[in-house]
């Protein structure tokens, strides 16, 4: 039944549909839907209109009731916003100096425009918020300027800043030593950075800045905390407690100003470019450039230089030149080929891992320069190595005796000469002076020659007995020790265990390296000759026959006219040098005239001058050859000045009076002026030794003059005695004993491993700011604490003597004046302008500069290293050694090649600046707390606590 009912329903339904479609058509269903939609829409419209009418009637009824009116807060708020905002008056004065305020106001305007206005105007057109922000910033700047004026910046710039830099360098040096001791690869930058911060913890003991230097999130957090503290100190309380304003300014200061500035200052490529710009006036000489290439251990540097040389070669070979340009281009091509070859050889050696130790190679080579003992004793650098060797062999007493006697003699001679000119009470002063000299002489005898001396200098007993007799019955003279001193010198010279064995010792090779007398054979010029002894004959070329010019008579020689007509710079086999064209005019007896040109280098003049002054000693006081110059020696102005000086030298040389006084000089002059290649009588080594020894000989004559420069020495004491002998006699006797009887220590001075550099300042040094600063930097840059105490004392005395001779007692005032100039309104305004022009060139926010190509950055590294090496004067090399100087300069350069380490130095400077600016606030404790999150710092504290507990338990 159910099935039949279902079938009937579907049947009737289907029949209904068919009839509907037949009757109304196939689109009837759509019409039906449309009718329904219209019906529903009409219903909604009628309901809406009816409701609106009823609502209006109801509201009208409510208005006429006696109930209180509804609140109108929103309309009132709208009315307040629509009212005209009151004008905020802004005082444009910030620092009290208009020249500073003007660029500073521009910086504020640019910062508001580029960091605030660009997004604020999309939210509102109201200017009051921007004016409030500007007013707040200006209030902070006014507080900052007021505080800066109250601070004495001299201690910061002369002591704190130098101490921070030197301590940073000490941490870097110790990290290098730790890496070398563990035999890790230097190229492993991450490992080196980790080692650096481990050493920092050991050095600082309270802070470790690894997080702020290696983690961007921790760095941003540190800057936010620091900026919030600064805003608390600089902003009015009402502005600071406004959280929106405080957070707003904090983010702008931290992420918009400080972080980009720190990124730029810590970028190694930026620092390299800045070094090149700072030393832009120094011309890079070819020798320094080649030394940097040969010392480089970075393959990428060498490849960058090699590729650049290849590009230049390709360009030069493509030029279509004729005439005089051909020789110039050929010289340039030869130089570039040589540079390319050196780079390829160095790269191949580094890639193969076959690094060569230059000192070992030179020691095994067998042909080393021979430096006489008297030259070693005269040179501070050489003497240091000889002193170390004598200590190893147990002969230090002989050397110290010789040095002490040398100092005694020259000081006694000086003071006796001074006292000869004293007229008042001359007899009493003379007796007291002789008494004091006797004390010094007896002290030397007791220290080195008496039976109680330890160690004792063993010499002929007869000589010692004669000396003791003279000390007992005769007045001491400056020459009283001469016989024994000469005997000790012969012992050191001839005894096999002293000087002869020293020449076979590795210390001798290291000494040659410090004296810059170990040269790579590949860069030797053709005129250098073989290695030769310092005592070589200076007349090697004079034995050869001379042409007709050499046979000219003295009367003919008087008819010579000589002058340098032109100068030029030549490049031969990779060596760049200046060439001087000498025009020679000779009038013959028959009235004819011969004119020719001959070309000479400065080394030719130097060799010629050495030869004639050795042959004719009286000429050394009459003829003065212009001195050498380390850098800018190819500069046009310098060459012009040297041309003028050499012309003066030549005119004096051919002066008729000079020729008449030294007729034998004519063959030498004629040989020098001949139109042929000059044959040097001196080798390169002899010329180098002359350059090395003469400045020291002329400036201090020998090591004994160093003793004269000691501030508390006998020399100064006796000068005071000449003014007031009676009051100073006791003090002078003490100074004599202190100066001459104190044996130099046998071991280097111990270096404090875990202290800042300022903790190592010598309290005995007089209160001379430049001297203290130079000693700090010299110790750390050149690692002088590794030298023996005698050398460090002499370096200190030489620096002290140099400062006093150059500036006298005005040096402190000059430093103060320079600091005042740096902090003057004019210089501060210039700094603000440079900051403005750097961030907003031409008033437009500077875009982030694209990172330069790696090859360009590598070539900048090479250029910066070369520039730094070039500016080092020869005088510094003579004091501390050429190799030590190179290592110190390269150590500073390598320190700046790590971004994380540079950030650490910037933050150290910033912390010192804030501690100086706000001394009444505990910024030191704040920084310790901010850096306490470092895991290294926490481990160090735990280790220290464990060590303390262990030590207390042992007790």
PANU-658670 format. One record per residue (C-alpha): residue in one letter; y, z, x. Coordinates in steps of 0.2 Angstrom, whole numbers, plus 5000, padded with zeros to 4 digits. Each point is the difference from the previous one (the first is absolute). Example, Ala and Ser with C-alpha at 12.3 -4.5 7.8 and 13.67 -1.06 7.14 Angstrom:
<nodes>
a497850395062;s501749975006;
</nodes>
This chain:
<nodes>
x500050005000;x501250045014;x499749845009;x500349904984;x501650104997;x500649965018;x499649814998;x501050004984;x501550085008;x500149885015;x499749854988;x501450054988;x501250045015;x499649835008;x500349914984;x501750094998;x500649955017;x499549824997;x500949994983;x501650085009;x500049875013;x499749864988;x501450064989;x501450065013;x499549905015;x499550045018;x501750095004;x500050124986;x499450155011;x501549985011;x501250004985;x499250154993;x500350105016;x501849945001;x500350074983;x499350175004;x501150015016;x501649964990;x499550134987;x499850145013;x501649955009;x501150004984;x499350174996;x500650075017;x501749934998;x500350074983;x499550175006;x501250005015;x501549954990;x499650134987;x499850145013;x501649955009;x501050024983;x499350164996;x500350075018;x501849965000;x500250084983;x499250165006;x501150015016;x501549994989;x499550154990;x499750105016;x501749975007;x500850084984;x498950165002;x500750175007;x498750015014;x500750005019;x500249845009;x498649945012;x500250025019;x501049865009;x499450035018;x499449825003;x501649924994;x501150125010;x498949965016;x500349824997;x501950034998;x500050095017;x499149865008;x501349884993;x501550095006;x500849945015;x499350095015;x501250115010;x500549935017;x499250085016;x501250015014;x499149975017;x500850065016;x499549865013;x500350125015;x498350055008;x500250055018;x501950015002;x500149845011;x500549844991;x499149895013;x498350094996;x500350014981;x500449824997;x498349935006;x499150154993;x500749974983;x499349825002;x498350065004;x500050114984;x500649864989;x498749885007;x498650144998;x500550034982;x500149814996;x498349965007;x499050164996;x500750064984;x501149874991;x498849864999;x498850104988;x501350124992;x501049864992;x498449944991;x500050174991;x501850044997;x501849945003;x500750175002;x500850035017;x500150195000;x498250025007;x500449895015;x501650095003;x499150174999;x498749945013;x501449935012;x500950174998;x498450095005;x499749895015;x501850035006;x499850184998;x498550005011;x500849905013;x501550115000;x498950155004;x499149915013;x501649945009;x500750184999;x498450075008;x500049875013;x501750045006;x499650185002;x498549965012;x500149995019;x499049845003;x500050015019;x498450125002;x499149884988;x500449845009;x499850075018;x498650124998;x499050004983;x499949814999;x499449985018;x498850144998;x499249924984;x499949835009;x499350075016;x498750114990;x499549854990;x499749915016;x499050145007;x498950004985;x499749815002;x499650025019;x498850144997;x499249894986;x499849865013;x499250125012;x498850064987;x499549834995;x499749955019;x499050165003;x498949964985;x499949825006;x500449934983;x500849834997;x501950005001;x500049864987;x499250114987;x501750044992;x499350114986;x499150115013;x501550025010;x501150054985;x498750134996;x500050065018;x501950015000;x500150114985;x498750115007;x501050035015;x501650034989;x499150144992;x499650085017;x501849975006;x501050054984;x498750134994;x500950024983;x500249834993;x499049835000;x500949854993;x498449894998;x500149994981;x501849944998;x499749885014;x498349924994;x500050024981;x501349924989;x499750124986;x500250155011;x501649925008;x500849974983;x499650184994;x500750075016;x501649904998;x500250054981;x499850185005;x501349985014;x501249914989;x499950134987;x500450145012;x501549895007;x500649984982;x499950194997;x501150025015;x501349864997;x500149994981;x501050124988;x498850124991;x500449914983;x499549835007;x498450075009;x499350094985;x500249844990;x498249945002;x500349824995;x501449985012;x499150095014;x498449904999;x501049844998;x501050035016;x498450065009;x499149844997;x501549895005;x500250105016;x498250025005;x499349834995;x501549895000;x500950065016;x499050115011;x498349924999;x500649825004;x501150065014;x498550095008;x498949854997;x501249905010;x500350125014;x498250035003;x499549815000;x499549965018;x500649824999;x501750064994;x500050125015;x499649865012;x501349894993;x501350155002;x499550035018;x500349815004;x501750014991;x500450165010;x499649935017;x500749824995;x501150005016;x498650025012;x499249845005;x498150005002;x499549955017;x498449905003;x499250135010;x500150134987;x499449884987;x498449965010;x499750195003;x500050034982;x498849864997;x498850065013;x500150184994;x499849954982;x498350064992;x500449924983;x499149834999;x501149954985;x501650025011;x499349895013;x499449874987;x501750004992;x500949975017;x498849875005;x500249904983;x501850015002;x500049935018;x498849864994;x501349964986;x501449995013;x499049905012;x499749874986;x501849994996;x500649985018;x498749865003;x500649914985;x501849995007;x500749845006;x501150055015;x500649925015;x501150045016;x500250185004;x499250074985;x498349955006;x499950135014;x500650144988;x498749954987;x498649995013;x500450175006;x500050074982;x498349914997;x499350085016;x500550174995;x499349984982;x498449945007;x499950155012;x500350124985;x498749924990;x498850015014;x500350185003;x499850044981;x498449914999;x499350085015;x500550174993;x499249974983;x498449945008;x499950165010;x500450114985;x498749914989;x498750015014;x500350195002;x500249985019;x501650095002;x500550025018;x500750165008;x501449945010;x500050155011;x498149995004;x500249815003;x501550035012;x499050145009;x498549895003;x501149855004;x500350075018;x501749925003;x501350144995;x501850025005;x500250125014;x501450134997;x500450105015;x500050195000;x501950025002;x500349894985;x498750104990;x500950165004;x501749924995;x499449954983;x499850124986;x498649904991;x499049965016;x500250185006;x499250074983;x498449905004;x500050055018;x500350184995;x498549994988;x498949935013;x500550145013;x499650134987;x498349934998;x499750005019;x500750175003;x501549935010;x501450054988;x500750135011;x500549865013;x500849904987;x501050154992;x500550065017;x500749825005;x501050004983;x500650175002;x500749975017;x500849844995;x500950094986;x500550145012;x500749885013;x501149904988;x500650154991;x500550095015;x500849855008;x501149984984;x500550184999;x500450025018;x501149854999;x500950074984;x500350165009;x500849925015;x501449954989;x500350184994;x501550085009;x500150174992;x499050135008;x498949875008;x499150115012;x499450124986;x499549864989;x499149915015;x499050165004;x499550034982;x499549814999;x498950015015;x499250164994;x499549924984;x499349855009;x499050125011;x499350084984;x499549824994;x499349955016;x499050165002;x499349984983;x499449835004;x499250065015;x499150154991;x499549884986;x499149875010;x499950045019;x499750195001;x498350085002;x500250074982;x500449834993;x498749944987;x499749855001;x500649995018;x500649845009;x499049995016;x501049935014;x500250035019;x500150195003;x501349975014;x501249914987;x499850144988;x500350135014;x501649915005;x500649994982;x499750184998;x501050045016;x501449894993;x500150094984;x500050175008;x501449965014;x500949854995;x501149954985;x499049884988;x500549825000;x499649864988;x498849925014;x499050165004;x498449944991;x500149825006;x498750015014;x498750084988;x500549894986;x499749845011;x498350075005;x499550034982;x500649824996;x498949935014;x498550104993;x500249934983;x500249835007;x498650005012;x498750124994;x498649914991;x499950114986;x501849984995;x501049844999;x498749885007;x498750064987;x501450004986;x500149815002;x498249994996;x500150114985;x500249954981;x501650105000;x500849875012;x499649864988;x500850104986;x501550035011;x500249815003;x499849974981;x501450134997;x501149915013;x499649834991;x499249935016;x498449954992;x500349824994;x498849884991;x499749865012;x500149884986;x501950024998;x500450005018;x501249875005;x499749885014;x501350095011;x499350174999;x498849995015;x498650115004;x500050184999;x500850075015;x500550175008;x501750074997;x500250005019;x499849815001;x501149905012;x501649944992;x500249865011;x498549894995;x500949844997;x501250025015;x498849955013;x499949824993;x501149875006;x501749964992;x500849844998;x501749945006;x500950124988;x499250145008;x500649955017;x501849994995;x501250105011;x501150144994;x501549904999;x499249874989;x499350144989;x501850064997;x500349834992;x498850044986;x500650024982;x498750074988;x500150044982;x498850014985;x500549854988;x498750024986;x498750114993;x498449964990;x498550084992;x498349925006;x498250034994;x498649965012;x498250044997;x500450134987;x501450095010;x501849994994;x501450035013;x501849965004;x500449865013;x501749995009;x500649845007;x500950035016;x501249865006;x500250005019;x501449905008;x500049985019;x501449925010;x499449915015;x500949985017;x500349824997;x500950044984;x498749944988;x499350124987;x498350044994;x499750064982;x498350064993;x499350114987;x498650135003;x499250104986;x499650185002;x499250144989;x500650184999;x498450055009;x500549885014;x501750095002;x499150175000;x498749945013;x501449935011;x501050164998;x498550115005;x499749905015;x501850005007;x500350184997;x498450055009;x500549895015;x501850064999;x500150174994;x501950015000;x500049874987;x499350114987;x501650094998;x501149844999;x498949894989;x499650054983;x498849894990;x500150014981;x498750114993;x498549954989;x500150024981;x498550044989;x500549924984;x501249874994;x499949925017;x499949834993;x501650034989;x501449875003;x501350135002;x498950105013;x499649845010;x501949965000;x500350175007;x498649995013;x500649835005;x501750075004;x499350155010;x498849885010;x501549895004;x500950155006;x498550055011;x499949825007;x501950005004;x499850165010;x498549945008;x500849845008;x501750095003;x500549965018;x500250185005;x498350034994;x499349865010;x501050055016;x499350184998;x498249944998;x499849835008;x498150024999;x500249994981;x500349825000;x498249935001;x499650114985;x501449944990;x499749825004;x498150024996;x500550074983;x501249864996;x498949865005;x499649874987;x498250055000;x498850124992;x500450175006;x498650085010;x500050194996;x499850125014;x499550144988;x498650004988;x500150044982;x499350185004;x501350035013;x501449954988;x499350114987;x499950155011;x501849975005;x500550004982;x498950154997;x500550115014;x501949955003;x500650074983;x499150175004;x500650005018;x501849964995;x500150124985;x499150155007;x499449945017;x498450104999;x499150134991;x501050145008;x501649944991;x499050054984;x500150185006;x501949995001;x500149954982;x499150164994;x501350104990;x499450175006;x499649945018;x500850055017;x501249854998;x500950074985;x499850175005;x500949975017;x501349904992;x500450164989;x499950105016;x501449895008;x501150064986;x499550184999;x498850045014;x499950194999;x499650014981;x498649875001;x499050045016;x498750104991;x499849874986;x499949865013;x498650095010;x499050014984;x500349824996;x499549955018;x498350094998;x499849924982;x500449835006;x499149985017;x498650134999;x499349964983;x498449895003;x499849864988;x498650034988;x498449915004;x499549964982;x501049914987;x500950114988;x499050054985;x500549914984;x500050104984;x498849914989;x500550064983;x501950025000;x501549904996;x501049925014;x501550114997;x498950155004;x499849935018;x501849995004;x500450085017;x501150154998;x500549995018;x500949834997;x501850024998;x500849974983;x500249825002;x499549914984;x499749825007;x499050075014;x498950104988;x499849854989;x499549885014;x498850135007;x499150014983;x499949814998;x499549975018;x498650134998;x499349934984;x500349815003;x499449995017;x498850145000;x500850095015;x499150164996;x498449925008;x501049995016;x500150145013;x501350124998;x500949945016;x500349834992;x500650074984;x501250115008;x500749865011;x500249894984;x500950144992;x501250015015;x500349825001;x500449994982;x501250145001;x500849935016;x500149834991;x500950084984;x501250105010;x500449855012;x500349894985;x500950114988;x500350165008;x500350154989;x500649894986;x498349944994;x499850144987;x501749954993;x499549825000;x498550054990;x501050104988;x501349864998;x498649884997;x499250104986;x501750034992;x500349815001;x498349974992;x500450124985;x501949944999;x500549924983;x500149835008;x498250005006;x499450084984;x500949864990;x499249875011;x498350084997;x500349994981;x500649825001;x498449955010;x499050094987;x500949914986;x499949835008;x498150035004;x499550044982;x501349904991;x500549855011;x501549914992;x499950134986;x498349944994;x498450115001;x499049945015;x498349944996;x498550065009;x499849905016;x498449915001;x498950065014;x500149895015;x498649905007;x498850095011;x500349895015;x501950034999;x499750184999;x498950005015;x501349905010;x501350134995;x498950135007;x499949915017;x501949975000;x500450184996;x498850065014;x500849895012;x501850054996;x499550185002;x499249975017;x501549905006;x501350134996;x499250135012;x501150015016;x499249995017;x500850175003;x498850084988;x498549915007;x500550075017;x500150184993;x498450014990;x499049845005;x499949824993;x498250034992;x500550164992;x501649924993;x499049864992;x498850114992;x501350114993;x501049864992;x498449924993;x499550174993;x501650014990;x499749824994;x498350044995;x500550154991;x501149904988;x498649884996;x499250114987;x500750014982;x499350174996;x500750085016;x501749924998;x500050084982;x499650175008;x501549985012;x501249954986;x499550154990;x500150125015;x501849935002;x500450034982;x499350175000;x501150055015;x501549924992;x499850104984;x499650165010;x501749985009;x500949954985;x499550154990;x499650145013;x500250144987;x498649934989;x498250025006;x499649825002;x498750035013;x499050114989;x500249874986;x499349865011;x498550115006;x499650034981;x500249814996;x498849955014;x498850144997;x498949884989;x499349925016;x498250025002;x500250005019;x501350144998;x498850114989;x498549975013;x501150055014;x500650164991;x498150044996;x499649975018;x501450115006;x499550144989;x498249995005;x500550015018;x501150154997;x498650094991;x498849965014;x501250075013;x500350164990;x498250034998;x499749985019;x501450145002;
</nodes>
